Amino acid sequence: MAWWVEYDRKQALKIIKLIQEVQRDPFQGIGKPEKLKHDLSGCWSRRIDKEHRLVYEVLEDKIRILSCRFHY
């Protein structure tokens, strides 16, 4: 996230909005939520833009952000 804040504040704000949406509903909403397969089975992603994805894991009582830069 620090990279985004330094180099692209607009995208950083979009990522914050996506994270808020994930907290509200991890499986629906903006960013086209997609259930991942294979090595990332059990994780989800949302589009930040054409190149980058927010990748996260839904645990019992929290959300773990795995990546918010590049494509999984």
C-alpha positions, 0 to 999 in steps of 0.5 A: 500500500505504501508504494501506491500512496507514494506513486499513485494516490488516486489508485491508493484511494481506490484500494481503500474503497475496495477494502471497505467494500470487502469488509462490508461484503467479501463476496459481492460488490465493486471490483468484480469479486472473483474466487481464485483457484489452484495455488490461491484456492480459498482466496478472492480478488477484485480488480483495482485496474486492468493490470492490478488486483486486490487479493484477499483471504476471508477468515472467520472474523477478519480479512487478510490482504495478500496483495494489492499490486500486480496480477496474482 
